[in-house]
Amino acid sequence: MSAPGFWDNQDEAQKIVGQIKEIRGWLDPWRQLSRKLNDIEELVCLSTDSGELDLVHDLRQDLAEVEKELTSLEMRRKLGGENDAKNAIININAGAGGTESCDWAQMLLRMYSRWTESHGFKMVTVDILPGEEAGIKNVTIIVKGEFAYGYLKGERGVHRLVRISPFDANKRRHTSFTSVDVIPEIGDSIDVKIEEKDLRIDTFRAGGAGGQHVNVTDSAVRITHLPTKTVVQCQNERSQHQNKAMALRILKARLYEFYLRQKEEKLKKEYGRKAQIAWGSQIRSYVLHPYSMVKDHRTKYETSNTTAVLGGDIDGFIEAYLKDKA
């Protein structure tokens, strides 16, 4: 980076800066752990000589902290996929069931929002369609943070909720389904060719809460990729130009994922494997009645603390999925 002319080619320079950041993301935590362990070793010698019990207690706490950080680093090591280090684009779609499913989609959005906050990541809402009575019909968000996609990729699939419906006057038990799709935000690192003739771009008035914040111009943008029938839209940016730019970024990511899955399906067909149908694959059940249990059907990991899970504590499920895949 200190070489003369390094910044002459901005695109190449930014690519190298990104690579350096990724490498430092591994080296810096490792060096910090090494220093902490060296300090502990030196203090062990002092505590052995002095026989101070308080020092031994502190050392055990320090060692437990190092062990925790090392476990976290080891978990990151399992994120070796090509796009694992990238941001995650999450799309949540309420299934059949009307208000029940819309409310369940809202609960999942809150769950991922809380998880994002607890990990110091940032969540950006790109597009949201409220339900007619409550909740949301669908929402597209971007979770920005290091390895966001790697951590969240296992959330892709159908999530099932069983509970006593708050919308049923007879207090009957209802089952709701919501689909979660997760793709990496690929940016400009991968070249996905999009022909202008293959796009249909529609503009419409963005929805708002009313008052001074309501949009009075047709600033929202919907883009349809005609060959694949892929549709994306954005209405949360300040201008039509910004909405179009964001929608194109998401379209690029969706097409990359579409062609990648198409390639995988072709390989599976050639080797005689039955392809998994994403929408029909129920990955996790959240049971709130007649008992409390959240269970992942792929890894068999489960917990009875449904309140914590719906409050964003899904690390156990993420770790179980990554270990299973590794």
DRENBA-926590 format. One record per residue (C-alpha): residue in one letter; x, y, z; residue number from 1. Coordinates in steps of 0.05 Angstrom, whole numbers. Layout:
N
rest / east / north / up / nr
A / X / Y / Z / NUM
...
***
This chain:
326
rest / east / north / up / nr
M / 0 / 0 / 0 / 1
S / 59 / 47 / 10 / 2
A / 86 / 33 / -59 / 3
P / 88 / 93 / -107 / 4
G / 27 / 94 / -153 / 5
F / -12 / 45 / -110 / 6
W / -75 / 88 / -112 / 7
D / -70 / 103 / -187 / 8
N / -117 / 46 / -202 / 9
Q / -173 / 56 / -151 / 10
D / -210 / -9 / -166 / 11
E / -147 / -52 / -159 / 12
A / -125 / -15 / -97 / 13
Q / -193 / -25 / -63 / 14
K / -190 / -99 / -80 / 15
I / -122 / -105 / -46 / 16
V / -145 / -64 / 14 / 17
G / -203 / -113 / 21 / 18
Q / -155 / -173 / 19 / 19
I / -111 / -140 / 72 / 20
K / -171 / -127 / 117 / 21
E / -192 / -200 / 111 / 22
I / -122 / -225 / 128 / 23
R / -117 / -177 / 187 / 24
G / -185 / -203 / 210 / 25
W / -150 / -269 / 223 / 26
L / -81 / -247 / 245 / 27
D / -100 / -193 / 295 / 28
P / -145 / -237 / 339 / 29
W / -93 / -293 / 336 / 30
R / -37 / -246 / 358 / 31
Q / -80 / -218 / 415 / 32
L / -94 / -289 / 439 / 33
S / -20 / -306 / 436 / 34
R / -3 / -245 / 478 / 35
K / -57 / -261 / 529 / 36
L / -32 / -333 / 534 / 37
N / 40 / -310 / 544 / 38
D / 18 / -263 / 599 / 39
I / -20 / -319 / 633 / 40
E / 41 / -365 / 630 / 41
E / 84 / -312 / 663 / 42
L / 33 / -300 / 717 / 43
V / 28 / -375 / 730 / 44
C / 102 / -375 / 748 / 45
L / 91 / -317 / 795 / 46
S / 31 / -348 / 828 / 47
T / 68 / -414 / 837 / 48
D / 125 / -377 / 872 / 49
S / 81 / -333 / 916 / 50
G / 24 / -383 / 929 / 51
E / -29 / -328 / 923 / 52
L / -98 / -360 / 916 / 53
D / -131 / -296 / 891 / 54
L / -82 / -294 / 833 / 55
V / -97 / -367 / 816 / 56
H / -172 / -350 / 814 / 57
D / -160 / -291 / 767 / 58
L / -116 / -334 / 722 / 59
R / -172 / -385 / 715 / 60
Q / -219 / -330 / 694 / 61
D / -169 / -303 / 644 / 62
L / -157 / -372 / 615 / 63
A / -232 / -384 / 608 / 64
E / -237 / -319 / 569 / 65
V / -180 / -340 / 523 / 66
E / -213 / -407 / 512 / 67
K / -279 / -373 / 494 / 68
E / -244 / -327 / 443 / 69
L / -206 / -386 / 414 / 70
T / -271 / -425 / 406 / 71
S / -301 / -365 / 369 / 72
L / -240 / -361 / 323 / 73
E / -245 / -436 / 310 / 74
M / -318 / -427 / 291 / 75
R / -298 / -373 / 242 / 76
R / -247 / -421 / 212 / 77
K / -306 / -464 / 190 / 78
L / -330 / -406 / 148 / 79
G / -286 / -423 / 89 / 80
G / -337 / -413 / 33 / 81
E / -321 / -367 / -24 / 82
N / -373 / -315 / -2 / 83
D / -376 / -329 / 73 / 84
A / -340 / -264 / 91 / 85
K / -391 / -221 / 55 / 86
N / -453 / -184 / 78 / 87
A / -519 / -223 / 78 / 88
I / -582 / -205 / 40 / 89
I / -642 / -236 / 75 / 90
N / -712 / -241 / 45 / 91
I / -769 / -262 / 92 / 92
N / -835 / -283 / 59 / 93
A / -899 / -299 / 97 / 94
G / -930 / -364 / 74 / 95
A / -1004 / -383 / 69 / 96
G / -1044 / -367 / 131 / 97
G / -1059 / -293 / 125 / 98
T / -1049 / -251 / 188 / 99
E / -1018 / -310 / 226 / 100
S / -961 / -318 / 176 / 101
C / -951 / -243 / 170 / 102
D / -943 / -238 / 245 / 103
W / -894 / -297 / 244 / 104
A / -853 / -262 / 190 / 105
Q / -850 / -200 / 235 / 106
M / -826 / -243 / 293 / 107
L / -770 / -272 / 250 / 108
L / -750 / -202 / 227 / 109
R / -745 / -181 / 301 / 110
M / -704 / -244 / 316 / 111
Y / -653 / -229 / 262 / 112
S / -652 / -156 / 282 / 113
R / -635 / -173 / 354 / 114
W / -582 / -223 / 332 / 115
T / -552 / -169 / 287 / 116
E / -549 / -119 / 344 / 117
S / -517 / -169 / 393 / 118
H / -460 / -182 / 344 / 119
G / -446 / -110 / 329 / 120
F / -470 / -116 / 257 / 121
K / -513 / -66 / 220 / 122
M / -581 / -81 / 189 / 123
V / -609 / -41 / 130 / 124
T / -681 / -49 / 108 / 125
V / -685 / -47 / 32 / 126
D / -759 / -62 / 21 / 127
I / -818 / -80 / 65 / 128
L / -891 / -96 / 52 / 129
P / -935 / -93 / 114 / 130
G / -991 / -143 / 125 / 131
E / -1063 / -121 / 117 / 132
E / -1080 / -128 / 192 / 133
A / -1013 / -142 / 227 / 134
G / -941 / -162 / 214 / 135
I / -907 / -162 / 145 / 136
K / -919 / -199 / 80 / 137
N / -847 / -195 / 59 / 138
V / -784 / -157 / 75 / 139
T / -714 / -152 / 46 / 140
I / -656 / -132 / 92 / 141
I / -581 / -129 / 87 / 142
V / -540 / -151 / 147 / 143
K / -473 / -116 / 143 / 144
G / -414 / -145 / 181 / 145
E / -354 / -190 / 175 / 146
F / -376 / -262 / 158 / 147
A / -450 / -242 / 162 / 148
Y / -467 / -288 / 104 / 149
G / -425 / -345 / 131 / 150
Y / -462 / -343 / 198 / 151
L / -532 / -334 / 169 / 152
K / -530 / -378 / 107 / 153
G / -558 / -437 / 148 / 154
E / -622 / -398 / 161 / 155
R / -645 / -409 / 89 / 156
G / -708 / -451 / 87 / 157
V / -778 / -456 / 117 / 158
H / -789 / -438 / 190 / 159
R / -851 / -466 / 224 / 160
L / -887 / -436 / 284 / 161
V / -937 / -472 / 329 / 162
R / -974 / -430 / 381 / 163
I / -1041 / -407 / 409 / 164
S / -1061 / -353 / 360 / 165
P / -1068 / -283 / 390 / 166
F / -1114 / -268 / 331 / 167
D / -1163 / -325 / 346 / 168
A / -1219 / -308 / 394 / 169
N / -1228 / -382 / 409 / 170
K / -1154 / -389 / 429 / 171
R / -1141 / -447 / 382 / 172
R / -1072 / -472 / 364 / 173
H / -1046 / -450 / 296 / 174
T / -987 / -471 / 253 / 175
S / -953 / -418 / 209 / 176
F / -899 / -423 / 157 / 177
T / -850 / -369 / 134 / 178
S / -795 / -375 / 82 / 179
V / -726 / -345 / 94 / 180
D / -677 / -336 / 36 / 181
V / -605 / -316 / 48 / 182
I / -555 / -296 / -6 / 183
P / -488 / -261 / -4 / 184
E / -480 / -188 / -24 / 185
I / -428 / -199 / -78 / 186
G / -415 / -126 / -96 / 187
D / -367 / -116 / -154 / 188
S / -321 / -174 / -136 / 189
I / -357 / -222 / -183 / 190
D / -377 / -206 / -254 / 191
V / -451 / -221 / -268 / 192
K / -471 / -196 / -337 / 193
I / -539 / -163 / -340 / 194
E / -564 / -140 / -408 / 195
E / -606 / -76 / -409 / 196
K / -655 / -109 / -457 / 197
D / -669 / -164 / -406 / 198
L / -694 / -115 / -354 / 199
R / -762 / -84 / -342 / 200
I / -758 / -25 / -294 / 201
D / -821 / 1 / -262 / 202
T / -827 / 61 / -215 / 203
F / -882 / 72 / -164 / 204
R / -897 / 113 / -104 / 205
A / -862 / 88 / -42 / 206
G / -905 / 72 / 18 / 207
G / -893 / 109 / 83 / 208
A / -920 / 123 / 152 / 209
G / -952 / 188 / 128 / 210
G / -939 / 259 / 151 / 211
Q / -875 / 294 / 131 / 212
H / -840 / 229 / 115 / 213
V / -888 / 205 / 61 / 214
N / -859 / 202 / -10 / 215
V / -895 / 247 / -59 / 216
T / -855 / 225 / -120 / 217
D / -850 / 158 / -156 / 218
S / -784 / 142 / -122 / 219
A / -792 / 67 / -110 / 220
V / -763 / 21 / -162 / 221
R / -781 / -50 / -183 / 222
I / -735 / -88 / -231 / 223
T / -755 / -152 / -266 / 224
H / -702 / -195 / -299 / 225
L / -744 / -224 / -356 / 226
P / -703 / -287 / -374 / 227
T / -704 / -314 / -302 / 228
K / -768 / -278 / -277 / 229
T / -728 / -252 / -218 / 230
V / -761 / -191 / -186 / 231
V / -728 / -143 / -137 / 232
Q / -751 / -76 / -111 / 233
C / -726 / -20 / -66 / 234
Q / -763 / 38 / -36 / 235
N / -724 / 58 / 27 / 236
E / -670 / 101 / -4 / 237
R / -677 / 177 / -11 / 238
S / -682 / 181 / -87 / 239
Q / -703 / 140 / -147 / 240
H / -631 / 137 / -170 / 241
Q / -608 / 108 / -103 / 242
N / -666 / 59 / -103 / 243
K / -648 / 35 / -173 / 244
A / -575 / 27 / -155 / 245
M / -592 / -14 / -93 / 246
A / -643 / -56 / -131 / 247
L / -591 / -72 / -185 / 248
R / -541 / -93 / -131 / 249
I / -591 / -141 / -101 / 250
L / -611 / -166 / -171 / 251
K / -538 / -180 / -185 / 252
A / -532 / -220 / -121 / 253
R / -596 / -259 / -135 / 254
L / -575 / -276 / -206 / 255
Y / -507 / -299 / -181 / 256
E / -542 / -345 / -131 / 257
F / -592 / -368 / -184 / 258
Y / -538 / -388 / -234 / 259
L / -497 / -421 / -178 / 260
R / -556 / -463 / -156 / 261
Q / -573 / -480 / -228 / 262
K / -502 / -506 / -236 / 263
E / -508 / -547 / -172 / 264
E / -574 / -576 / -194 / 265
K / -544 / -597 / -260 / 266
L / -487 / -632 / -225 / 267
K / -534 / -668 / -178 / 268
K / -576 / -690 / -237 / 269
E / -515 / -717 / -272 / 270
Y / -496 / -757 / -211 / 271
G / -566 / -782 / -199 / 272
R / -582 / -743 / -136 / 273
K / -650 / -716 / -121 / 274
A / -648 / -640 / -115 / 275
Q / -672 / -609 / -51 / 276
I / -733 / -563 / -58 / 277
A / -716 / -502 / -17 / 278
W / -787 / -478 / -5 / 279
G / -811 / -547 / 18 / 280
S / -752 / -561 / 64 / 281
Q / -775 / -545 / 134 / 282
I / -710 / -531 / 171 / 283
R / -734 / -510 / 240 / 284
S / -796 / -514 / 284 / 285
Y / -813 / -464 / 339 / 286
V / -865 / -494 / 385 / 287
L / -895 / -447 / 437 / 288
H / -955 / -492 / 455 / 289
P / -969 / -543 / 485 / 290
Y / -895 / -542 / 505 / 291
S / -835 / -497 / 492 / 292
M / -784 / -522 / 442 / 293
V / -744 / -498 / 383 / 294
K / -713 / -554 / 342 / 295
D / -670 / -555 / 280 / 296
H / -690 / -615 / 237 / 297
R / -623 / -618 / 201 / 298
T / -575 / -619 / 260 / 299
K / -624 / -642 / 315 / 300
Y / -601 / -584 / 358 / 301
E / -657 / -561 / 404 / 302
T / -671 / -516 / 463 / 303
S / -731 / -503 / 508 / 304
N / -714 / -429 / 517 / 305
T / -760 / -403 / 462 / 306
T / -760 / -333 / 490 / 307
A / -685 / -326 / 483 / 308
V / -685 / -355 / 412 / 309
L / -740 / -307 / 388 / 310
G / -701 / -252 / 423 / 311
G / -641 / -265 / 376 / 312
D / -602 / -319 / 412 / 313
I / -593 / -366 / 353 / 314
D / -518 / -377 / 359 / 315
G / -528 / -449 / 383 / 316
F / -565 / -465 / 318 / 317
I / -514 / -429 / 276 / 318
E / -455 / -466 / 309 / 319
A / -490 / -534 / 303 / 320
Y / -503 / -522 / 229 / 321
L / -431 / -501 / 215 / 322
K / -403 / -560 / 254 / 323
D / -449 / -607 / 217 / 324
K / -428 / -579 / 149 / 325
A / -354 / -579 / 168 / 326
***
